[in-house]
Amino acid sequence: MKIFRDNIKFSYENRQLWWFTATSRTRARFARTALGSFWLGFSNLLSITTLGIVYGTVFSVTDFNSYLIYLGIGLVVWNSICSSISSAPILFINNRSNIQNLKLKPIFYVLEEWAFQVQTFFQSFALVFLVLIFFNKSLFYNLIVSSWIPFVNLFIFLFWFPLIIALISLRFSDFAQLVPIVLQLIFLISPILYRKESLGDLNWITNINFLYILIDSLRYSLITSNVNYYSQFLILIINIFGLILSLLILHFQTKKISFLV
């Protein structure tokens, strides 16, 4: 328990610092652009529109508006998960100099990356969501009333899972090459661009695809205002277990990280 108390205390006491450094990264990312972080939402809208037209035609979609909402929410959430996991293998490598020369705990860099990914998600999601509201005005109500639990589960996952990936990658460098390959395969077998029913007899894959379960639970709550509380409770238990496991691994690896980066 002392491990978790120390990490919570450190995270809280330095909350302004790691949030500020994450915000600075976001600002620097669009420092010389006229539209700034608007580009995040705009690029997603462009992808959603293009993919919506193409795959809507391929799958002979009859209700284009509902399909666009389905695709839009799924794609934005997937991009956030994919970005968090893709950047995880080089998380500590990118902070090598600071880790070796500063006395900050390694969890600081994990929190900074997590905050950066959460900020990126909201900047992208906000614009896409505002556009999708024109197709379904109940989305805003559903967001406030029904979607907060799936959002909490998503953000907890975005912390602990990339952390485990980052710690494994420190030990096994080849693991970093495997991550994008696995992500691409998961994307192809996940009903993000197409409906779940299109998988036919392979529908069972979605039941063991945890990344898709996170996406689908959030998307389902936003579109229908319904929440499977039993499923969300199980996801929360998995997230808590993953959070504890990741912090334990980080604790035992802390003294070795400066030598592994």
MODELLER restraints for C-alpha pairs under 7 A, 6 or more apart:
rsr = mdl.restraints
at = mdl.atoms
rsr.add(forms.Gaussian(group=physical.xy_distance, feature=features.Distance(at['CA:18:A'], at['CA:108:A']), mean=6.52, stdev=0.5))
rsr.add(forms.Gaussian(group=physical.xy_distance, feature=features.Distance(at['CA:18:A'], at['CA:111:A']), mean=6.47, stdev=0.5))
rsr.add(forms.Gaussian(group=physical.xy_distance, feature=features.Distance(at['CA:18:A'], at['CA:112:A']), mean=4.86, stdev=0.5))
rsr.add(forms.Gaussian(group=physical.xy_distance, feature=features.Distance(at['CA:19:A'], at['CA:112:A']), mean=6.24, stdev=0.5))
rsr.add(forms.Gaussian(group=physical.xy_distance, feature=features.Distance(at['CA:19:A'], at['CA:115:A']), mean=6.11, stdev=0.5))
rsr.add(forms.Gaussian(group=physical.xy_distance, feature=features.Distance(at['CA:21:A'], at['CA:112:A']), mean=6.71, stdev=0.5))
rsr.add(forms.Gaussian(group=physical.xy_distance, feature=features.Distance(at['CA:22:A'], at['CA:112:A']), mean=5.32, stdev=0.5))
rsr.add(forms.Gaussian(group=physical.xy_distance, feature=features.Distance(at['CA:22:A'], at['CA:113:A']), mean=6.76, stdev=0.5))
rsr.add(forms.Gaussian(group=physical.xy_distance, feature=features.Distance(at['CA:22:A'], at['CA:115:A']), mean=5.91, stdev=0.5))
rsr.add(forms.Gaussian(group=physical.xy_distance, feature=features.Distance(at['CA:22:A'], at['CA:116:A']), mean=4.73, stdev=0.5))
rsr.add(forms.Gaussian(group=physical.xy_distance, feature=features.Distance(at['CA:23:A'], at['CA:116:A']), mean=6.69, stdev=0.5))
rsr.add(forms.Gaussian(group=physical.xy_distance, feature=features.Distance(at['CA:26:A'], at['CA:116:A']), mean=6.98, stdev=0.5))
rsr.add(forms.Gaussian(group=physical.xy_distance, feature=features.Distance(at['CA:30:A'], at['CA:36:A']), mean=4.96, stdev=0.5))
rsr.add(forms.Gaussian(group=physical.xy_distance, feature=features.Distance(at['CA:30:A'], at['CA:37:A']), mean=6.35, stdev=0.5))
rsr.add(forms.Gaussian(group=physical.xy_distance, feature=features.Distance(at['CA:37:A'], at['CA:123:A']), mean=6.64, stdev=0.5))
rsr.add(forms.Gaussian(group=physical.xy_distance, feature=features.Distance(at['CA:40:A'], at['CA:123:A']), mean=6.63, stdev=0.5))
rsr.add(forms.Gaussian(group=physical.xy_distance, feature=features.Distance(at['CA:40:A'], at['CA:124:A']), mean=5.00, stdev=0.5))
rsr.add(forms.Gaussian(group=physical.xy_distance, feature=features.Distance(at['CA:41:A'], at['CA:123:A']), mean=6.55, stdev=0.5))
rsr.add(forms.Gaussian(group=physical.xy_distance, feature=features.Distance(at['CA:41:A'], at['CA:124:A']), mean=4.08, stdev=0.5))
rsr.add(forms.Gaussian(group=physical.xy_distance, feature=features.Distance(at['CA:41:A'], at['CA:125:A']), mean=6.63, stdev=0.5))
rsr.add(forms.Gaussian(group=physical.xy_distance, feature=features.Distance(at['CA:41:A'], at['CA:127:A']), mean=5.23, stdev=0.5))
rsr.add(forms.Gaussian(group=physical.xy_distance, feature=features.Distance(at['CA:41:A'], at['CA:128:A']), mean=5.94, stdev=0.5))
rsr.add(forms.Gaussian(group=physical.xy_distance, feature=features.Distance(at['CA:44:A'], at['CA:76:A']), mean=7.00, stdev=0.5))
rsr.add(forms.Gaussian(group=physical.xy_distance, feature=features.Distance(at['CA:45:A'], at['CA:128:A']), mean=6.11, stdev=0.5))
rsr.add(forms.Gaussian(group=physical.xy_distance, feature=features.Distance(at['CA:48:A'], at['CA:71:A']), mean=6.80, stdev=0.5))
rsr.add(forms.Gaussian(group=physical.xy_distance, feature=features.Distance(at['CA:48:A'], at['CA:72:A']), mean=5.63, stdev=0.5))
rsr.add(forms.Gaussian(group=physical.xy_distance, feature=features.Distance(at['CA:52:A'], at['CA:68:A']), mean=5.95, stdev=0.5))
rsr.add(forms.Gaussian(group=physical.xy_distance, feature=features.Distance(at['CA:52:A'], at['CA:71:A']), mean=6.99, stdev=0.5))
rsr.add(forms.Gaussian(group=physical.xy_distance, feature=features.Distance(at['CA:56:A'], at['CA:64:A']), mean=6.95, stdev=0.5))
rsr.add(forms.Gaussian(group=physical.xy_distance, feature=features.Distance(at['CA:65:A'], at['CA:135:A']), mean=6.05, stdev=0.5))
rsr.add(forms.Gaussian(group=physical.xy_distance, feature=features.Distance(at['CA:69:A'], at['CA:132:A']), mean=6.08, stdev=0.5))
rsr.add(forms.Gaussian(group=physical.xy_distance, feature=features.Distance(at['CA:71:A'], at['CA:192:A']), mean=6.18, stdev=0.5))
rsr.add(forms.Gaussian(group=physical.xy_distance, feature=features.Distance(at['CA:71:A'], at['CA:193:A']), mean=5.84, stdev=0.5))
rsr.add(forms.Gaussian(group=physical.xy_distance, feature=features.Distance(at['CA:73:A'], at['CA:219:A']), mean=6.08, stdev=0.5))
rsr.add(forms.Gaussian(group=physical.xy_distance, feature=features.Distance(at['CA:74:A'], at['CA:192:A']), mean=5.52, stdev=0.5))
rsr.add(forms.Gaussian(group=physical.xy_distance, feature=features.Distance(at['CA:74:A'], at['CA:215:A']), mean=6.11, stdev=0.5))
rsr.add(forms.Gaussian(group=physical.xy_distance, feature=features.Distance(at['CA:74:A'], at['CA:219:A']), mean=6.44, stdev=0.5))
rsr.add(forms.Gaussian(group=physical.xy_distance, feature=features.Distance(at['CA:75:A'], at['CA:192:A']), mean=6.52, stdev=0.5))
rsr.add(forms.Gaussian(group=physical.xy_distance, feature=features.Distance(at['CA:76:A'], at['CA:125:A']), mean=6.37, stdev=0.5))
rsr.add(forms.Gaussian(group=physical.xy_distance, feature=features.Distance(at['CA:77:A'], at['CA:215:A']), mean=6.23, stdev=0.5))
rsr.add(forms.Gaussian(group=physical.xy_distance, feature=features.Distance(at['CA:78:A'], at['CA:215:A']), mean=6.87, stdev=0.5))
rsr.add(forms.Gaussian(group=physical.xy_distance, feature=features.Distance(at['CA:80:A'], at['CA:117:A']), mean=6.97, stdev=0.5))
rsr.add(forms.Gaussian(group=physical.xy_distance, feature=features.Distance(at['CA:80:A'], at['CA:121:A']), mean=5.79, stdev=0.5))
rsr.add(forms.Gaussian(group=physical.xy_distance, feature=features.Distance(at['CA:81:A'], at['CA:158:A']), mean=6.74, stdev=0.5))
rsr.add(forms.Gaussian(group=physical.xy_distance, feature=features.Distance(at['CA:82:A'], at['CA:183:A']), mean=6.99, stdev=0.5))
rsr.add(forms.Gaussian(group=physical.xy_distance, feature=features.Distance(at['CA:84:A'], at['CA:117:A']), mean=6.31, stdev=0.5))
rsr.add(forms.Gaussian(group=physical.xy_distance, feature=features.Distance(at['CA:84:A'], at['CA:158:A']), mean=6.54, stdev=0.5))
rsr.add(forms.Gaussian(group=physical.xy_distance, feature=features.Distance(at['CA:84:A'], at['CA:162:A']), mean=6.30, stdev=0.5))
rsr.add(forms.Gaussian(group=physical.xy_distance, feature=features.Distance(at['CA:85:A'], at['CA:162:A']), mean=5.07, stdev=0.5))
rsr.add(forms.Gaussian(group=physical.xy_distance, feature=features.Distance(at['CA:86:A'], at['CA:179:A']), mean=6.78, stdev=0.5))
rsr.add(forms.Gaussian(group=physical.xy_distance, feature=features.Distance(at['CA:86:A'], at['CA:180:A']), mean=6.45, stdev=0.5))
rsr.add(forms.Gaussian(group=physical.xy_distance, feature=features.Distance(at['CA:88:A'], at['CA:162:A']), mean=5.12, stdev=0.5))
rsr.add(forms.Gaussian(group=physical.xy_distance, feature=features.Distance(at['CA:88:A'], at['CA:163:A']), mean=6.67, stdev=0.5))
rsr.add(forms.Gaussian(group=physical.xy_distance, feature=features.Distance(at['CA:88:A'], at['CA:165:A']), mean=5.96, stdev=0.5))
rsr.add(forms.Gaussian(group=physical.xy_distance, feature=features.Distance(at['CA:88:A'], at['CA:166:A']), mean=4.80, stdev=0.5))
rsr.add(forms.Gaussian(group=physical.xy_distance, feature=features.Distance(at['CA:89:A'], at['CA:165:A']), mean=6.08, stdev=0.5))
rsr.add(forms.Gaussian(group=physical.xy_distance, feature=features.Distance(at['CA:89:A'], at['CA:166:A']), mean=4.51, stdev=0.5))
rsr.add(forms.Gaussian(group=physical.xy_distance, feature=features.Distance(at['CA:89:A'], at['CA:169:A']), mean=5.24, stdev=0.5))
rsr.add(forms.Gaussian(group=physical.xy_distance, feature=features.Distance(at['CA:89:A'], at['CA:176:A']), mean=5.34, stdev=0.5))
rsr.add(forms.Gaussian(group=physical.xy_distance, feature=features.Distance(at['CA:90:A'], at['CA:166:A']), mean=6.78, stdev=0.5))
rsr.add(forms.Gaussian(group=physical.xy_distance, feature=features.Distance(at['CA:91:A'], at['CA:166:A']), mean=6.20, stdev=0.5))
rsr.add(forms.Gaussian(group=physical.xy_distance, feature=features.Distance(at['CA:92:A'], at['CA:261:A']), mean=6.43, stdev=0.5))
rsr.add(forms.Gaussian(group=physical.xy_distance, feature=features.Distance(at['CA:93:A'], at['CA:261:A']), mean=5.25, stdev=0.5))
rsr.add(forms.Gaussian(group=physical.xy_distance, feature=features.Distance(at['CA:96:A'], at['CA:261:A']), mean=5.85, stdev=0.5))
rsr.add(forms.Gaussian(group=physical.xy_distance, feature=features.Distance(at['CA:99:A'], at['CA:258:A']), mean=6.04, stdev=0.5))
rsr.add(forms.Gaussian(group=physical.xy_distance, feature=features.Distance(at['CA:100:A'], at['CA:258:A']), mean=5.51, stdev=0.5))
rsr.add(forms.Gaussian(group=physical.xy_distance, feature=features.Distance(at['CA:106:A'], at['CA:254:A']), mean=6.73, stdev=0.5))
rsr.add(forms.Gaussian(group=physical.xy_distance, feature=features.Distance(at['CA:110:A'], at['CA:163:A']), mean=6.84, stdev=0.5))
rsr.add(forms.Gaussian(group=physical.xy_distance, feature=features.Distance(at['CA:114:A'], at['CA:158:A']), mean=6.82, stdev=0.5))
rsr.add(forms.Gaussian(group=physical.xy_distance, feature=features.Distance(at['CA:114:A'], at['CA:159:A']), mean=5.84, stdev=0.5))
rsr.add(forms.Gaussian(group=physical.xy_distance, feature=features.Distance(at['CA:133:A'], at['CA:139:A']), mean=5.98, stdev=0.5))
rsr.add(forms.Gaussian(group=physical.xy_distance, feature=features.Distance(at['CA:133:A'], at['CA:140:A']), mean=6.98, stdev=0.5))
rsr.add(forms.Gaussian(group=physical.xy_distance, feature=features.Distance(at['CA:139:A'], at['CA:222:A']), mean=5.77, stdev=0.5))
rsr.add(forms.Gaussian(group=physical.xy_distance, feature=features.Distance(at['CA:139:A'], at['CA:223:A']), mean=6.24, stdev=0.5))
rsr.add(forms.Gaussian(group=physical.xy_distance, feature=features.Distance(at['CA:142:A'], at['CA:221:A']), mean=6.82, stdev=0.5))
rsr.add(forms.Gaussian(group=physical.xy_distance, feature=features.Distance(at['CA:142:A'], at['CA:222:A']), mean=5.19, stdev=0.5))
rsr.add(forms.Gaussian(group=physical.xy_distance, feature=features.Distance(at['CA:142:A'], at['CA:225:A']), mean=4.91, stdev=0.5))
rsr.add(forms.Gaussian(group=physical.xy_distance, feature=features.Distance(at['CA:143:A'], at['CA:222:A']), mean=5.66, stdev=0.5))
rsr.add(forms.Gaussian(group=physical.xy_distance, feature=features.Distance(at['CA:146:A'], at['CA:221:A']), mean=5.88, stdev=0.5))
rsr.add(forms.Gaussian(group=physical.xy_distance, feature=features.Distance(at['CA:146:A'], at['CA:225:A']), mean=5.45, stdev=0.5))
rsr.add(forms.Gaussian(group=physical.xy_distance, feature=features.Distance(at['CA:146:A'], at['CA:226:A']), mean=6.62, stdev=0.5))
rsr.add(forms.Gaussian(group=physical.xy_distance, feature=features.Distance(at['CA:146:A'], at['CA:227:A']), mean=6.53, stdev=0.5))
rsr.add(forms.Gaussian(group=physical.xy_distance, feature=features.Distance(at['CA:147:A'], at['CA:218:A']), mean=6.31, stdev=0.5))
rsr.add(forms.Gaussian(group=physical.xy_distance, feature=features.Distance(at['CA:147:A'], at['CA:221:A']), mean=5.46, stdev=0.5))
rsr.add(forms.Gaussian(group=physical.xy_distance, feature=features.Distance(at['CA:147:A'], at['CA:222:A']), mean=6.08, stdev=0.5))
rsr.add(forms.Gaussian(group=physical.xy_distance, feature=features.Distance(at['CA:150:A'], at['CA:217:A']), mean=6.31, stdev=0.5))
rsr.add(forms.Gaussian(group=physical.xy_distance, feature=features.Distance(at['CA:150:A'], at['CA:218:A']), mean=5.08, stdev=0.5))
rsr.add(forms.Gaussian(group=physical.xy_distance, feature=features.Distance(at['CA:150:A'], at['CA:232:A']), mean=6.88, stdev=0.5))
rsr.add(forms.Gaussian(group=physical.xy_distance, feature=features.Distance(at['CA:151:A'], at['CA:218:A']), mean=6.72, stdev=0.5))
rsr.add(forms.Gaussian(group=physical.xy_distance, feature=features.Distance(at['CA:153:A'], at['CA:235:A']), mean=6.91, stdev=0.5))
rsr.add(forms.Gaussian(group=physical.xy_distance, feature=features.Distance(at['CA:153:A'], at['CA:236:A']), mean=6.02, stdev=0.5))
rsr.add(forms.Gaussian(group=physical.xy_distance, feature=features.Distance(at['CA:153:A'], at['CA:239:A']), mean=6.99, stdev=0.5))
rsr.add(forms.Gaussian(group=physical.xy_distance, feature=features.Distance(at['CA:154:A'], at['CA:214:A']), mean=6.41, stdev=0.5))
rsr.add(forms.Gaussian(group=physical.xy_distance, feature=features.Distance(at['CA:156:A'], at['CA:239:A']), mean=6.41, stdev=0.5))
rsr.add(forms.Gaussian(group=physical.xy_distance, feature=features.Distance(at['CA:157:A'], at['CA:239:A']), mean=6.01, stdev=0.5))
rsr.add(forms.Gaussian(group=physical.xy_distance, feature=features.Distance(at['CA:160:A'], at['CA:242:A']), mean=6.07, stdev=0.5))
rsr.add(forms.Gaussian(group=physical.xy_distance, feature=features.Distance(at['CA:160:A'], at['CA:243:A']), mean=5.05, stdev=0.5))
rsr.add(forms.Gaussian(group=physical.xy_distance, feature=features.Distance(at['CA:160:A'], at['CA:246:A']), mean=5.78, stdev=0.5))
rsr.add(forms.Gaussian(group=physical.xy_distance, feature=features.Distance(at['CA:163:A'], at['CA:246:A']), mean=6.45, stdev=0.5))
rsr.add(forms.Gaussian(group=physical.xy_distance, feature=features.Distance(at['CA:164:A'], at['CA:246:A']), mean=5.60, stdev=0.5))
rsr.add(forms.Gaussian(group=physical.xy_distance, feature=features.Distance(at['CA:169:A'], at['CA:175:A']), mean=5.53, stdev=0.5))
rsr.add(forms.Gaussian(group=physical.xy_distance, feature=features.Distance(at['CA:169:A'], at['CA:176:A']), mean=5.90, stdev=0.5))
rsr.add(forms.Gaussian(group=physical.xy_distance, feature=features.Distance(at['CA:170:A'], at['CA:260:A']), mean=6.11, stdev=0.5))
rsr.add(forms.Gaussian(group=physical.xy_distance, feature=features.Distance(at['CA:170:A'], at['CA:261:A']), mean=6.75, stdev=0.5))
rsr.add(forms.Gaussian(group=physical.xy_distance, feature=features.Distance(at['CA:190:A'], at['CA:206:A']), mean=6.84, stdev=0.5))
rsr.add(forms.Gaussian(group=physical.xy_distance, feature=features.Distance(at['CA:190:A'], at['CA:212:A']), mean=6.04, stdev=0.5))
rsr.add(forms.Gaussian(group=physical.xy_distance, feature=features.Distance(at['CA:196:A'], at['CA:203:A']), mean=6.89, stdev=0.5))
rsr.add(forms.Gaussian(group=physical.xy_distance, feature=features.Distance(at['CA:206:A'], at['CA:212:A']), mean=6.63, stdev=0.5))
rsr.add(forms.Gaussian(group=physical.xy_distance, feature=features.Distance(at['CA:220:A'], at['CA:226:A']), mean=6.95, stdev=0.5))
rsr.add(forms.Gaussian(group=physical.xy_distance, feature=features.Distance(at['CA:221:A'], at['CA:227:A']), mean=5.47, stdev=0.5))
